[in-house]
Amino acid sequence: MVGILVHGNNHFILGGPRPDQPEAVALARHFSLIQIGAPAAATFEKWQIRDKEFRENLEWAVVVPGERGASPGVLELLVELEARGIEIEKYTTPCW
């Protein structure tokens, strides 16, 4: 499965299952911090960042609040996904 995790004005295309709220918050925190050369944490082995993916392949979407709102491009993508019948999971608990 492939989906999008939106955190504020940042987003990640991830291969893996739809994360629940605690997982989504932890993923947003983990992928938002640059960790050059750090080994992949076993906690997140179910998910991999995809650097190339067709929007038609997205099967889930999760939004975690951040300091800023999502970019216009990401908002447009979320509208497209919703029109395709994909539920947009919007969590209200801020990341940190």
N, C-alpha and C positions, 0 to 999 in steps of 0.2 A: 504494500500500500504506500501511497505517496500523498503528502498533505502539506499544508502551509501553517506555520506557527507565526502569528503576528504578535509582536511585543512593542507597543508604542509605535514609533516611526521606523522600526526595524522589522524584518521578517526573515524566516528561514524556510526553505523548501526541504522537507525531511522525508526520507524513506523510512517507513516503519508504521506501527499502529497509531491510531489517534490517542494522544496522551490524555489522562484524566487531569483534574485540576492540579493536584500536587506535582505530578510529573511535568505538566506544561510549565508551571512556575519554575521548577528546577531546571528544565531544558532551556528556558529563556535566560535564566541566570547563567547557566553553564556556557551557552553559545554566545552570550553577549560579552563575555570577558575573553580577551585575546590571551591565549596560552600557547605561545610559540614553543614547539618541541615537546609539549606535555603529552604523555601517553593518554589514549582515550580512556575515560573512566568506565569501569565495568557497569556502573549504574545506568549508563546511557547507551549500552551496546545494542539495544533494540532500534536505535535511530541513527541515521547517517545523513549528513548534509548533502544534498544533491546540488551540484553547480549547474547542471543542465537538465531541464525537464519540461515537457510540454504541459501547458496549463490544462489541456484536456485530460491529462492523467491524474490530476489532483482528485483525491477521494475524500478528504476531510480537511477541515479548517478549524483552527483554535485561535482565539484572540485573548491575550493576557494584557491587562492595562499597563501602560508605561507612563513616563513623564510627558510624552507628546502623543498626538493622535497619529493614526496610520496615514501614509502618504496617499495622494490621490490615485496613483496607479494601483496600489494594494487595495484601496477601497473599491475601485472598479473591478478588480479581480474577484473580490468577495461578493460583489453584486452578481457577477457572472456565475460564480459557483452556486449561489443561492438560487438563481434562475434555473440551474441544472438540477435542482433538488437536493443539493448538498447542504446539510445542516451546518450552520456556523455556530460553533460552541463559543460563547462569550463569557469568560470568567470575570468576576468583579474584584477578586482579591489582588491587590497590587503585588508586584514581584518583590520589592524590598523597600 
